[in-house]
Amino acid sequence: MTEDERKIITYVREVSTAQLVQELSDGKVLGTDLRAIGKLRLYRLPEEVKNVLIYCAKCKMSKHINYRDVYKIAARWNRLRVQTAEEAFELAKQEGCFQQQK
């Protein structure tokens, strides 16, 4: 794992999901974003795993997060019983989430 990856994992562990969305959206959080974050609770993923998922989705999509895709990944990660940011990050890398990241 690279130093940059370790920094991302530390970051997603320390921040709330709502704060993460706000920071990734340059402070412009829409009501739809907040409702979508609320729906993510249904998948019962740990906060740090949800944050990796949101971070991954934001890296892959330039402006708006496609929450349908996020929910599909959340369901898959729930079935796989992903419990840590490291596990989520490794799955995200395998699924190509960070390929478009600079």
C-alpha positions as CSV (number, residue, x, y, z in Angstrom):
1,M,0.0,0.0,0.0
2,T,1.4,3.4,-1.0
3,E,1.7,6.4,1.3
4,D,-1.1,8.2,-0.6
5,E,-3.4,5.2,0.0
6,R,-2.6,5.2,3.7
7,K,-3.4,8.9,3.8
8,I,-6.8,8.3,2.2
9,I,-7.6,5.5,4.6
10,T,-6.6,7.6,7.6
11,Y,-8.8,10.4,6.2
12,V,-11.9,8.2,5.6
13,R,-11.6,6.8,9.1
14,E,-11.6,10.3,10.7
15,V,-14.4,12.0,8.8
16,S,-18.1,11.6,8.9
17,T,-19.9,10.5,5.7
18,A,-21.8,13.8,5.5
19,Q,-18.6,15.8,6.0
20,L,-16.8,13.7,3.4
21,V,-19.5,14.4,0.8
22,Q,-19.4,18.1,1.6
23,E,-15.6,18.2,1.2
24,L,-15.7,16.3,-2.0
25,S,-18.4,18.5,-3.4
26,D,-16.6,21.8,-2.6
27,G,-19.1,22.5,0.2
28,K,-22.2,22.1,-2.0
29,V,-24.2,19.3,-0.5
30,L,-27.7,18.8,-2.0
31,G,-30.7,17.4,-0.2
32,T,-30.4,14.4,-2.5
33,D,-26.9,13.7,-1.3
34,L,-28.1,13.7,2.3
35,R,-31.0,11.4,1.5
36,A,-28.7,9.1,-0.3
37,I,-26.3,9.0,2.6
38,G,-29.3,8.1,4.8
39,K,-30.2,5.3,2.5
40,L,-26.7,3.9,2.8
41,R,-27.4,3.1,6.4
42,L,-29.7,0.3,5.2
43,Y,-26.7,-1.6,4.1
44,R,-25.2,-1.6,7.6
45,L,-21.7,-1.0,6.5
46,P,-19.2,0.6,8.9
47,E,-18.8,4.3,8.5
48,E,-15.2,4.0,7.2
49,V,-16.4,1.5,4.6
50,K,-19.2,3.8,3.5
51,N,-16.6,6.6,3.2
52,V,-14.3,4.6,1.0
53,L,-17.3,3.8,-1.2
54,I,-18.3,7.5,-1.5
55,Y,-14.6,8.5,-2.0
56,C,-14.3,5.9,-4.8
57,A,-17.6,7.0,-6.4
58,K,-16.4,10.6,-6.4
59,C,-13.1,9.7,-7.9
60,K,-14.7,7.8,-10.7
61,M,-17.4,10.4,-11.5
62,S,-16.3,14.0,-12.1
63,K,-19.3,16.0,-10.8
64,H,-22.2,14.0,-9.5
65,I,-22.2,10.7,-7.7
66,N,-24.5,8.1,-9.3
67,Y,-26.1,6.7,-6.1
68,R,-27.6,3.7,-8.0
69,D,-24.1,2.5,-8.6
70,V,-23.1,3.2,-5.0
71,Y,-26.1,1.2,-3.7
72,K,-25.1,-1.8,-5.9
73,I,-21.6,-1.7,-4.6
74,A,-22.8,-1.3,-1.0
75,A,-25.0,-4.4,-1.4
76,R,-22.1,-6.4,-2.8
77,W,-19.7,-5.2,0.0
78,N,-22.4,-6.0,2.5
79,R,-22.7,-9.6,1.1
80,L,-18.9,-9.8,1.2
81,R,-19.0,-8.6,4.9
82,V,-16.5,-5.8,4.3
83,Q,-15.7,-4.3,7.7
84,T,-12.6,-2.1,7.4
85,A,-11.4,0.7,5.2
86,E,-8.5,-1.4,4.1
87,E,-10.7,-4.2,2.8
88,A,-13.0,-1.7,1.1
89,F,-10.0,0.1,-0.5
90,E,-8.6,-3.1,-1.8
91,L,-11.9,-4.1,-3.3
92,A,-12.3,-0.6,-4.8
93,K,-8.9,-0.9,-6.4
94,Q,-9.7,-4.4,-7.8
95,E,-13.0,-3.0,-9.2
96,G,-11.1,-0.2,-10.9
97,C,-12.5,2.7,-8.9
98,F,-9.3,4.7,-8.8
99,Q,-8.2,4.3,-12.4
100,Q,-9.4,7.7,-13.3
101,Q,-7.9,9.4,-10.3
102,K,-5.0,11.8,-11.0
